[in-house]
Amino acid sequence: MARSPENQAVFFELDGVVVQSARLGSTGLDYYEGALEALARINPTQFRLFVATNREDIAFGRLTEREFRRACDRFLQDAAAARVRIDKIYSCPYHPKGRAKYRKESVFRKPAPGMFKMAQQEFDLNLSRCWMIGHTSLDILAASRAGMGTILVDTGEGGRDGRFHVEPHFHEPDIRSAVRCIRRFEAAQRV
């Protein structure tokens, strides 16, 4: 069955999967070795690429929305330089215990699948043919609730957050291995 970017995507968490440091307000981004190159190996005619990230740091005042936008702009520039097209960055700055205007529940906050459902509507995705590469049980549970394939990587939290008991479809050391896993899986589906 032919795949197309209209219905298939790879989502990934930025912190802990692509970027080492959670300090997004700093001047540069500290990428895991080979992270951008790995994203460049994802076939853009087969998959759209999306960031799906909770931003507790904004909710609790450790990062401003402006600093986050600057970090996103920098990431998009770095990704473009590595020949990676990011279709959209989905983020949720809300937390039920956050400060002032950020203190609220949100269907877009993982482990709820709202970010994925929004992308599905905006880009006509078939979520059962999409992947999430994450580093926490929140990432894996949210994608599982959306009916997506899941890959937990050992970088960042490496699943050690222990907030939810959920098993990923695959467990890989890092984003490079996760991308190879997706490529192997998709190649096997074409046979």
N, C-alpha and C positions, 0 to 999 in steps of 0.2 A: 504494500500500500504506500503510495507516495505521500510524503510529508511536506508541509509548507509552513512558512513563517506565520501564515494567517491563523494557524490553529495549534502550534506547538511552541513551547518556550522553556527556557531555563531561568529560574529565579535564584537569587543568592543573597545571603546576608552580607553586608559590606564589612562590618567589624567582625573579626574572628575568622573570616573566610578569605577575604581578599586583602584587607588592611589589618596589620598587626596591632597597631595602637588604637585604643578607643579614644585617644585625644585628637578628635577631629578638628578642634579649634586651632591646632598648631599650624605652622606655615606649610608644611608638606605632609604627604601621606606616606606611611611606612608600610609598603606592600610586602606580603609574603613572597618569598623567592618564586619566580615563575608564574605568579598569579595572573598578571595581565596577559602573558603569553598563553597561558592555559585558556583564558576566555577567548583569545584570538583563534583557538583551534575549534571553537564551536561554530559549525557551519551556519552562516547567517541566512542561507537560502532554506535551511531546515528549521532553525530556531530563532525566535526573538529572545532578547536578553533583558532581564529586569532585576533591579535591586528591590528587596523587600526587607525593610528594617524598622524595628521599634526604636524610638528615641527617648528612652528614660532619662538620658542626660539632659534633654531639653525640658522634660516634665519636672525635673528636680533642680533646674537652674544651673547645671554644670556646663551647659553649652547653650548658646543662643541660637535662635532660628537663623539669624544672619550668618553666624559661624558655620552652621550646618550647610546652608546654601553655598557658602564659599568652598567648603570641603567637597560638596557634590560637584560644583563647577570644576574644581581641580581634578577630581576623579574622572569626570567626563572628558576633560582635556587629555589627561594621561591615557585614558582608554582609547580615545580617537588616535592619539599618536602611536598606540600599539595596534591600530587597525581593528578596534573593537567597537561595534555599534551598540550602545545601550539604548533600548527603546524608551524606558522610563524608570524613574526612581520613585518607588512607593515608600512612604514613611508615615509613622504614627507617633506624634509627640505627646500623646495622652497617656496618663497612668492614673488608676483609681486613688493613689495616695500622693499624686503630684502637687505642685504648687499652683495656686490661684487658677488661672484660666485653663491650665493643663490637667486639672484634677477632674477626671471623669472616665467612665467606661467608654470603650469605643469598639465597634465591630471590626475596626481596622487594626486593632492591637493584637498581635500574635499572643496567645495561641488561637484566637478567632481567625477564620479564613478570609476576612473581609478584603484584604489587599489583593488576594488571588481572585476573588469573585469580581472585584472592580476591574482588574486587568482582563478577566474573561469577557466582561461586557464591553470594555473599551477596545479590545483587540480581537474579539471573536475567537477566543482560545478554547480549545478542547482540553480542559484541565487534566483529564485522564491520560493525556499525552504530553504532559508537562512535568518538569522536575524542579525540586528545591534542593539546593546545596546549603546546609546550615551547620551551625556548631552548637546549638542548644536544643533541649527537648521542646522548647517553645516553637522553634523553627520546624521541627519534625512533626509535632502535633498539628500545627496550623496547616501544613501542607497535606498531612494525612486527612484532616477534616475536609479538605478541598478535593480529595481523591487523586492527589498527585503522587508521582514517584518521589522518594526521599533518599537523600544521601547525607549522612552525618560525617563531618570531618573532625579529625583530632586536633586541629588548630583552634585557637581561641579557647572557649570553654570545653571543647571536645566532648560535649554531652555530659560533662560532670556537674552541670547545674542541678541535676536531680529533681527538678520541679515537677516533672511528669514522667510516668512510666510509659514510654512509647518506643517501639522498635523501628528503626529506619529500614528501608528496603536494602540499602547498602551502607557499609561503613568503610571509609577510606582515610588515609593519613592526611591528605590536604586537597586543595582545589585541583591541583594538577592530576592527581589520581582520580578525583571525582569526575573530571571531564573525560579522562580515558575510559572510566566505567560507563558513562553515558554513551560514548561513541561505540564501545563494545556491545552494549545492550541494544542500541539502535541498529547496528550492523547485523546482529543476530536476528532481529525482527524482520529484516529484509530478506533473509535466506529462506 
